[in-house]
Amino acid sequence: RAIEWSPDGESIATACADKNLRVFSADGSKELFKVGHPDWIWSVAFSYTSKRKRLATACLDGKIRVHDAATGRELMEIKGHTSTVNTIVFSPDTNYILSASYDKTARLVSVETGKTMKTIDSHGSPVLSAAFSSDSMTAFTGSILGEVLVTGVQQGNVIQRLQAHKGAVLSLAVAPSGALMASAGEDKVVHVWGVSANGNLKKIHTIKHADQVNGVTFSPDGTFLGTACSDSTCRVYQVAGDWEEMAIVKGHIDEANTVAFMSKGSRLLLATGSDDKNAKVWDLSPVSVALKVAQKREQSGVTQTKGPGVGKSNDVTVGDPADMDGID
């Protein structure tokens, strides 16, 4: 259901309907630990500080559990929601967890105490997705009815309410710069929004897909946008400009649910998860290199001919097992 890289890029956590949290080494060769849960796990999130490395899970039983990211030992069980917790994210400043629940609320929870600091109850319908602004001052939440709510973290005030999608908002992601947010929908589109200084959103681009889009994320440097689609593919787009499709990641045989980038040295990796019960890691370094070369040529006035990673849709297809470090 969900996949996440550790901040240091040394491990990958997966959340699954088999009721287990699993953490693997970055290359997928070793399962580091497994933690059983009472019910399905819908979301997983890492947070590293100098004092503690945390790994949180969101469960169908309505509880959030915070674990030691190195061992899986449970540090805290957080109660408060009365139905499934669909999504959890840590704030960039590591002070809060934002949780989205089927009980029609989102909650801002203190990482240190587990206490609910604020309840966002203005949606009036199940809340499926959540994200923080890059400065941790704004919470974005998406509902099953297509609404995105922008809420101030300190005051709990509603900054903006907008009808973002014609169907459920399944995933939200904020770019590292904080200037962009992406929303993925049941309506088969990803909308890209400009984020103002006070958190207000303005739509700047729409990317159509063949089926509902279950996951969306930005690469660590903000250069790429990744999506996971129910047509079993994941796609990678260049951020800004024409938002060109740089790669189609093929290899799953059922709905793709989740996608996550990691930069490791000169390598750009993409982790994907699917209803086919597999998580996979793909090396997208050729795509990243091709874009950099094309950009340098453009800056120098050299006309770029068609080639890998250059041009419109379908120029790059990643799907050969040789491109993959597998977690099967």
NUNUSE-755072 format. One record per residue (C-alpha): residue number from 1; x, y, z. Coordinates in nm, 3 decimals, always signed. Layout:
N
num:NUM	px:X	py:Y	pz:Z $
...
//
This chain:
328
num:1	px:+0.000	py:+0.000	pz:+0.000 $
num:2	px:+0.287	py:+0.240	pz:+0.071 $
num:3	px:+0.664	py:+0.260	pz:+0.034 $
num:4	px:+0.916	py:+0.503	pz:+0.181 $
num:5	px:+1.291	py:+0.550	pz:+0.180 $
num:6	px:+1.474	py:+0.626	pz:+0.501 $
num:7	px:+1.622	py:+0.979	pz:+0.497 $
num:8	px:+1.976	py:+0.838	pz:+0.470 $
num:9	px:+1.880	py:+0.613	pz:+0.180 $
num:10	px:+2.000	py:+0.301	pz:+0.359 $
num:11	px:+1.664	py:+0.126	pz:+0.394 $
num:12	px:+1.314	py:+0.101	pz:+0.250 $
num:13	px:+0.993	py:+0.053	pz:+0.448 $
num:14	px:+0.681	py:-0.103	pz:+0.302 $
num:15	px:+0.325	py:-0.098	pz:+0.435 $
num:16	px:+0.107	py:-0.388	pz:+0.330 $
num:17	px:-0.241	py:-0.538	pz:+0.352 $
num:18	px:-0.083	py:-0.851	pz:+0.502 $
num:19	px:-0.068	py:-0.654	pz:+0.830 $
num:20	px:+0.313	py:-0.635	pz:+0.833 $
num:21	px:+0.555	py:-0.346	pz:+0.829 $
num:22	px:+0.869	py:-0.462	pz:+0.653 $
num:23	px:+1.202	py:-0.280	pz:+0.632 $
num:24	px:+1.460	py:-0.385	pz:+0.373 $
num:25	px:+1.816	py:-0.290	pz:+0.298 $
num:26	px:+1.838	py:-0.031	pz:+0.020 $
num:27	px:+1.931	py:-0.287	pz:-0.244 $
num:28	px:+1.646	py:-0.518	pz:-0.140 $
num:29	px:+1.881	py:-0.805	pz:-0.064 $
num:30	px:+1.793	py:-0.833	pz:+0.305 $
num:31	px:+1.481	py:-0.793	pz:+0.518 $
num:32	px:+1.607	py:-0.603	pz:+0.822 $
num:33	px:+1.295	py:-0.652	pz:+1.034 $
num:34	px:+0.921	py:-0.714	pz:+1.022 $
num:35	px:+0.658	py:-0.580	pz:+1.262 $
num:36	px:+0.309	py:-0.731	pz:+1.273 $
num:37	px:+0.001	py:-0.513	pz:+1.314 $
num:38	px:-0.360	py:-0.595	pz:+1.411 $
num:39	px:-0.491	py:-0.496	pz:+1.067 $
num:40	px:-0.396	py:-0.360	pz:+0.724 $
num:41	px:-0.128	py:-0.090	pz:+0.714 $
num:42	px:-0.210	py:+0.200	pz:+0.484 $
num:43	px:+0.082	py:+0.438	pz:+0.522 $
num:44	px:+0.440	py:+0.457	pz:+0.650 $
num:45	px:+0.670	py:+0.753	pz:+0.720 $
num:46	px:+1.026	py:+0.810	pz:+0.843 $
num:47	px:+1.163	py:+1.094	pz:+1.057 $
num:48	px:+1.528	py:+1.123	pz:+1.156 $
num:49	px:+1.670	py:+1.363	pz:+1.413 $
num:50	px:+2.001	py:+1.370	pz:+1.599 $
num:51	px:+1.829	py:+1.211	pz:+1.899 $
num:52	px:+1.593	py:+0.957	pz:+1.747 $
num:53	px:+1.519	py:+0.774	pz:+1.423 $
num:54	px:+1.146	py:+0.713	pz:+1.396 $
num:55	px:+0.928	py:+0.510	pz:+1.163 $
num:56	px:+0.551	py:+0.555	pz:+1.188 $
num:57	px:+0.266	py:+0.345	pz:+1.052 $
num:58	px:-0.103	py:+0.413	pz:+0.990 $
num:59	px:-0.341	py:+0.124	pz:+1.040 $
num:60	px:-0.694	py:+0.017	pz:+0.954 $
num:61	px:-0.760	py:-0.011	pz:+1.330 $
num:62	px:-0.749	py:+0.371	pz:+1.360 $
num:63	px:-0.415	py:+0.387	pz:+1.542 $
num:64	px:-0.076	py:+0.534	pz:+1.460 $
num:65	px:+0.228	py:+0.346	pz:+1.582 $
num:66	px:+0.574	py:+0.498	pz:+1.609 $
num:67	px:+0.868	py:+0.258	pz:+1.594 $
num:68	px:+1.241	py:+0.276	pz:+1.633 $
num:69	px:+1.356	py:+0.289	pz:+1.271 $
num:70	px:+1.662	py:+0.075	pz:+1.339 $
num:71	px:+1.497	py:-0.213	pz:+1.524 $
num:72	px:+1.121	py:-0.189	pz:+1.475 $
num:73	px:+1.063	py:-0.164	pz:+1.850 $
num:74	px:+0.738	py:+0.019	pz:+1.921 $
num:75	px:+0.798	py:+0.354	pz:+2.091 $
num:76	px:+0.444	py:+0.488	pz:+2.101 $
num:77	px:+0.086	py:+0.402	pz:+2.012 $
num:78	px:-0.124	py:+0.704	pz:+1.922 $
num:79	px:-0.502	py:+0.688	pz:+1.958 $
num:80	px:-0.765	py:+0.943	pz:+1.864 $
num:81	px:-0.908	py:+0.848	pz:+1.527 $
num:82	px:-1.225	py:+0.642	pz:+1.526 $
num:83	px:-1.175	py:+0.483	pz:+1.184 $
num:84	px:-0.900	py:+0.387	pz:+0.938 $
num:85	px:-0.595	py:+0.612	pz:+0.926 $
num:86	px:-0.527	py:+0.646	pz:+0.554 $
num:87	px:-0.214	py:+0.860	pz:+0.546 $
num:88	px:+0.053	py:+0.988	pz:+0.785 $
num:89	px:+0.337	py:+1.234	pz:+0.723 $
num:90	px:+0.597	py:+1.390	pz:+0.951 $
num:91	px:+0.643	py:+1.765	pz:+0.936 $
num:92	px:+0.979	py:+1.873	pz:+0.789 $
num:93	px:+1.073	py:+2.024	pz:+1.128 $
num:94	px:+1.001	py:+1.678	pz:+1.281 $
num:95	px:+0.765	py:+1.821	pz:+1.547 $
num:96	px:+0.434	py:+1.688	pz:+1.417 $
num:97	px:+0.261	py:+1.396	pz:+1.254 $
num:98	px:-0.028	py:+1.484	pz:+1.025 $
num:99	px:-0.277	py:+1.201	pz:+0.990 $
num:100	px:-0.574	py:+1.169	pz:+0.753 $
num:101	px:-0.860	py:+0.939	pz:+0.847 $
num:102	px:-1.182	py:+0.788	pz:+0.724 $
num:103	px:-1.345	py:+0.938	pz:+1.037 $
num:104	px:-1.365	py:+1.267	pz:+0.839 $
num:105	px:-1.083	py:+1.433	pz:+1.033 $
num:106	px:-0.714	py:+1.502	pz:+1.006 $
num:107	px:-0.505	py:+1.540	pz:+1.320 $
num:108	px:-0.187	py:+1.726	pz:+1.407 $
num:109	px:-0.011	py:+1.514	pz:+1.666 $
num:110	px:+0.295	py:+1.598	pz:+1.875 $
num:111	px:+0.581	py:+1.362	pz:+1.787 $
num:112	px:+0.721	py:+1.381	pz:+2.140 $
num:113	px:+0.402	py:+1.324	pz:+2.339 $
num:114	px:+0.159	py:+1.162	pz:+2.097 $
num:115	px:-0.100	py:+1.420	pz:+2.202 $
num:116	px:-0.339	py:+1.562	pz:+1.942 $
num:117	px:-0.258	py:+1.932	pz:+1.916 $
num:118	px:-0.526	py:+2.022	pz:+1.659 $
num:119	px:-0.811	py:+1.841	pz:+1.487 $
num:120	px:-0.901	py:+1.941	pz:+1.132 $
num:121	px:-1.269	py:+1.855	pz:+1.100 $
num:122	px:-1.384	py:+2.090	pz:+0.822 $
num:123	px:-1.394	py:+1.839	pz:+0.537 $
num:124	px:-1.719	py:+1.670	pz:+0.633 $
num:125	px:-1.614	py:+1.358	pz:+0.443 $
num:126	px:-1.339	py:+1.094	pz:+0.478 $
num:127	px:-0.989	py:+1.240	pz:+0.452 $
num:128	px:-0.756	py:+1.029	pz:+0.238 $
num:129	px:-0.436	py:+1.226	pz:+0.183 $
num:130	px:-0.211	py:+1.474	pz:+0.360 $
num:131	px:+0.106	py:+1.678	pz:+0.319 $
num:132	px:+0.299	py:+1.956	pz:+0.494 $
num:133	px:+0.440	py:+2.272	pz:+0.345 $
num:134	px:+0.820	py:+2.281	pz:+0.335 $
num:135	px:+0.829	py:+2.521	pz:+0.633 $
num:136	px:+0.591	py:+2.301	pz:+0.839 $
num:137	px:+0.352	py:+2.594	pz:+0.883 $
num:138	px:+0.073	py:+2.471	pz:+0.656 $
num:139	px:-0.117	py:+2.142	pz:+0.634 $
num:140	px:-0.275	py:+2.022	pz:+0.310 $
num:141	px:-0.543	py:+1.753	pz:+0.323 $
num:142	px:-0.748	py:+1.585	pz:+0.052 $
num:143	px:-1.090	py:+1.424	pz:+0.083 $
num:144	px:-1.285	py:+1.144	pz:-0.079 $
num:145	px:-1.512	py:+1.407	pz:-0.240 $
num:146	px:-1.225	py:+1.579	pz:-0.422 $
num:147	px:-1.174	py:+1.869	pz:-0.184 $
num:148	px:-0.835	py:+2.003	pz:-0.079 $
num:149	px:-0.820	py:+2.198	pz:+0.245 $
num:150	px:-0.532	py:+2.429	pz:+0.336 $
num:151	px:-0.496	py:+2.478	pz:+0.713 $
num:152	px:-0.258	py:+2.688	pz:+0.924 $
num:153	px:-0.066	py:+2.464	pz:+1.164 $
num:154	px:-0.027	py:+2.713	pz:+1.449 $
num:155	px:-0.378	py:+2.863	pz:+1.458 $
num:156	px:-0.571	py:+2.578	pz:+1.297 $
num:157	px:-0.741	py:+2.830	pz:+1.067 $
num:158	px:-0.873	py:+2.732	pz:+0.725 $
num:159	px:-0.666	py:+2.927	pz:+0.471 $
num:160	px:-0.830	py:+2.788	pz:+0.158 $
num:161	px:-1.090	py:+2.535	pz:+0.055 $
num:162	px:-1.108	py:+2.426	pz:-0.307 $
num:163	px:-1.270	py:+2.158	pz:-0.520 $
num:164	px:-0.953	py:+2.010	pz:-0.667 $
num:165	px:-1.071	py:+1.686	pz:-0.829 $
num:166	px:-1.385	py:+1.519	pz:-0.966 $
num:167	px:-1.344	py:+1.229	pz:-0.728 $
num:168	px:-1.124	py:+1.130	pz:-0.436 $
num:169	px:-0.791	py:+1.305	pz:-0.374 $
num:170	px:-0.572	py:+0.997	pz:-0.332 $
num:171	px:-0.229	py:+1.151	pz:-0.278 $
num:172	px:-0.063	py:+1.488	pz:-0.211 $
num:173	px:+0.302	py:+1.590	pz:-0.236 $
num:174	px:+0.492	py:+1.916	pz:-0.185 $
num:175	px:+0.809	py:+1.994	pz:-0.379 $
num:176	px:+1.131	py:+2.040	pz:-0.178 $
num:177	px:+1.132	py:+2.411	pz:-0.266 $
num:178	px:+0.784	py:+2.449	pz:-0.121 $
num:179	px:+0.672	py:+2.638	pz:-0.430 $
num:180	px:+0.470	py:+2.352	pz:-0.582 $
num:181	px:+0.219	py:+2.096	pz:-0.463 $
num:182	px:+0.083	py:+1.802	pz:-0.663 $
num:183	px:-0.250	py:+1.627	pz:-0.609 $
num:184	px:-0.338	py:+1.287	pz:-0.754 $
num:185	px:-0.697	py:+1.189	pz:-0.813 $
num:186	px:-0.950	py:+0.918	pz:-0.877 $
num:187	px:-1.042	py:+1.128	pz:-1.183 $
num:188	px:-0.726	py:+1.011	pz:-1.367 $
num:189	px:-0.535	py:+1.338	pz:-1.341 $
num:190	px:-0.255	py:+1.497	pz:-1.144 $
num:191	px:-0.291	py:+1.869	pz:-1.083 $
num:192	px:+0.015	py:+2.079	pz:-1.008 $
num:193	px:-0.043	py:+2.383	pz:-0.789 $
num:194	px:+0.165	py:+2.689	pz:-0.721 $
num:195	px:+0.191	py:+2.755	pz:-0.346 $
num:196	px:+0.192	py:+3.117	pz:-0.230 $
num:197	px:+0.373	py:+3.246	pz:+0.079 $
num:198	px:+0.059	py:+3.210	pz:+0.292 $
num:199	px:-0.021	py:+2.861	pz:+0.159 $
num:200	px:-0.287	py:+2.948	pz:-0.099 $
num:201	px:-0.295	py:+2.723	pz:-0.405 $
num:202	px:-0.328	py:+2.816	pz:-0.772 $
num:203	px:-0.348	py:+2.547	pz:-1.042 $
num:204	px:-0.068	py:+2.576	pz:-1.297 $
num:205	px:-0.070	py:+2.243	pz:-1.483 $
num:206	px:-0.266	py:+1.919	pz:-1.528 $
num:207	px:-0.125	py:+1.580	pz:-1.627 $
num:208	px:-0.374	py:+1.326	pz:-1.762 $
num:209	px:-0.340	py:+0.952	pz:-1.699 $
num:210	px:-0.513	py:+0.640	pz:-1.832 $
num:211	px:-0.659	py:+0.544	pz:-1.493 $
num:212	px:-0.688	py:+0.673	pz:-1.140 $
num:213	px:-0.363	py:+0.804	pz:-0.993 $
num:214	px:-0.291	py:+0.650	pz:-0.654 $
num:215	px:+0.041	py:+0.812	pz:-0.566 $
num:216	px:+0.247	py:+1.120	pz:-0.645 $
num:217	px:+0.587	py:+1.243	pz:-0.528 $
num:218	px:+0.871	py:+1.481	pz:-0.614 $
num:219	px:+1.236	py:+1.382	pz:-0.644 $
num:220	px:+1.469	py:+1.511	pz:-0.368 $
num:221	px:+1.608	py:+1.788	pz:-0.589 $
num:222	px:+1.265	py:+1.882	pz:-0.724 $
num:223	px:+1.362	py:+1.800	pz:-1.084 $
num:224	px:+1.116	py:+1.515	pz:-1.137 $
num:225	px:+0.757	py:+1.428	pz:-1.050 $
num:226	px:+0.666	py:+1.062	pz:-1.013 $
num:227	px:+0.318	py:+0.907	pz:-1.029 $
num:228	px:+0.169	py:+0.563	pz:-0.960 $
num:229	px:-0.135	py:+0.464	pz:-1.163 $
num:230	px:-0.400	py:+0.193	pz:-1.155 $
num:231	px:-0.299	py:+0.094	pz:-1.510 $
num:232	px:+0.002	py:-0.075	pz:-1.340 $
num:233	px:+0.256	py:+0.182	pz:-1.459 $
num:234	px:+0.453	py:+0.453	pz:-1.284 $
num:235	px:+0.555	py:+0.761	pz:-1.477 $
num:236	px:+0.824	py:+1.023	pz:-1.436 $
num:237	px:+0.783	py:+1.382	pz:-1.555 $
num:238	px:+1.018	py:+1.674	pz:-1.581 $
num:239	px:+0.912	py:+1.946	pz:-1.338 $
num:240	px:+0.824	py:+2.281	pz:-1.498 $
num:241	px:+0.838	py:+2.377	pz:-1.865 $
num:242	px:+0.614	py:+2.145	pz:-2.064 $
num:243	px:+0.617	py:+1.882	pz:-1.786 $
num:244	px:+0.748	py:+1.629	pz:-2.036 $
num:245	px:+0.705	py:+1.259	pz:-1.964 $
num:246	px:+1.060	py:+1.134	pz:-1.919 $
num:247	px:+1.000	py:+0.767	pz:-1.835 $
num:248	px:+0.730	py:+0.502	pz:-1.815 $
num:249	px:+0.815	py:+0.245	pz:-1.548 $
num:250	px:+0.668	py:-0.091	pz:-1.645 $
num:251	px:+0.705	py:-0.412	pz:-1.448 $
num:252	px:+0.407	py:-0.444	pz:-1.215 $
num:253	px:+0.113	py:-0.662	pz:-1.320 $
num:254	px:-0.154	py:-0.498	pz:-1.103 $
num:255	px:-0.240	py:-0.148	pz:-0.984 $
num:256	px:+0.059	py:+0.067	pz:-0.887 $
num:257	px:-0.018	py:+0.230	pz:-0.553 $
num:258	px:+0.288	py:+0.416	pz:-0.438 $
num:259	px:+0.612	py:+0.570	pz:-0.560 $
num:260	px:+0.915	py:+0.725	pz:-0.386 $
num:261	px:+1.245	py:+0.876	pz:-0.510 $
num:262	px:+1.589	py:+0.861	pz:-0.351 $
num:263	px:+1.920	py:+1.016	pz:-0.461 $
num:264	px:+2.226	py:+0.811	pz:-0.369 $
num:265	px:+2.541	py:+0.981	pz:-0.489 $
num:266	px:+2.507	py:+1.017	pz:-0.865 $
num:267	px:+2.222	py:+0.764	pz:-0.881 $
num:268	px:+1.852	py:+0.847	pz:-0.891 $
num:269	px:+1.641	py:+0.558	pz:-0.762 $
num:270	px:+1.266	py:+0.507	pz:-0.773 $
num:271	px:+1.082	py:+0.267	pz:-0.542 $
num:272	px:+0.736	py:+0.147	pz:-0.645 $
num:273	px:+0.468	py:-0.064	pz:-0.480 $
num:274	px:+0.173	py:-0.247	pz:-0.630 $
num:275	px:-0.131	py:-0.463	pz:-0.566 $
num:276	px:+0.072	py:-0.743	pz:-0.727 $
num:277	px:+0.233	py:-0.781	pz:-0.380 $
num:278	px:+0.574	py:-0.661	pz:-0.501 $
num:279	px:+0.789	py:-0.361	pz:-0.426 $
num:280	px:+1.057	py:-0.276	pz:-0.680 $
num:281	px:+1.350	py:-0.037	pz:-0.699 $
num:282	px:+1.448	py:+0.112	pz:-1.033 $
num:283	px:+1.763	py:+0.296	pz:-1.137 $
num:284	px:+1.655	py:+0.613	pz:-1.318 $
num:285	px:+2.006	py:+0.755	pz:-1.342 $
num:286	px:+2.006	py:+0.735	pz:-1.726 $
num:287	px:+1.693	py:+0.950	pz:-1.733 $
num:288	px:+1.848	py:+1.203	pz:-1.495 $
num:289	px:+2.172	py:+1.217	pz:-1.692 $
num:290	px:+1.988	py:+1.252	pz:-2.025 $
num:291	px:+1.793	py:+1.549	pz:-1.890 $
num:292	px:+2.107	py:+1.722	pz:-1.765 $
num:293	px:+2.278	py:+1.673	pz:-2.101 $
num:294	px:+1.974	py:+1.806	pz:-2.287 $
num:295	px:+1.957	py:+2.110	pz:-2.061 $
num:296	px:+2.326	py:+2.188	pz:-2.113 $
num:297	px:+2.288	py:+2.158	pz:-2.488 $
num:298	px:+1.985	py:+2.384	pz:-2.480 $
num:299	px:+2.176	py:+2.643	pz:-2.278 $
num:300	px:+2.463	py:+2.632	pz:-2.527 $
num:301	px:+2.228	py:+2.668	pz:-2.824 $
num:302	px:+2.281	py:+2.317	pz:-2.961 $
num:303	px:+1.972	py:+2.160	pz:-3.119 $
num:304	px:+1.885	py:+1.832	pz:-2.944 $
num:305	px:+1.779	py:+1.540	pz:-3.159 $
num:306	px:+1.544	py:+1.275	pz:-3.027 $
num:307	px:+1.700	py:+1.023	pz:-2.793 $
num:308	px:+1.666	py:+0.858	pz:-2.454 $
num:309	px:+1.502	py:+1.093	pz:-2.208 $
num:310	px:+1.445	py:+1.364	pz:-2.467 $
num:311	px:+1.119	py:+1.460	pz:-2.630 $
num:312	px:+0.760	py:+1.368	pz:-2.565 $
num:313	px:+0.588	py:+1.062	pz:-2.421 $
num:314	px:+0.720	py:+0.707	pz:-2.448 $
num:315	px:+1.080	py:+0.795	pz:-2.544 $
num:316	px:+1.197	py:+0.614	pz:-2.233 $
num:317	px:+1.050	py:+0.292	pz:-2.103 $
num:318	px:+1.202	py:+0.144	pz:-1.789 $
num:319	px:+1.093	py:-0.214	pz:-1.746 $
num:320	px:+1.382	py:-0.447	pz:-1.812 $
num:321	px:+1.464	py:-0.649	pz:-1.497 $
num:322	px:+1.826	py:-0.547	pz:-1.553 $
num:323	px:+1.725	py:-0.197	pz:-1.449 $
num:324	px:+1.585	py:-0.322	pz:-1.120 $
num:325	px:+1.707	py:-0.406	pz:-0.776 $
num:326	px:+1.413	py:-0.623	pz:-0.676 $
num:327	px:+1.221	py:-0.658	pz:-0.353 $
num:328	px:+0.984	py:-0.932	pz:-0.465 $
//
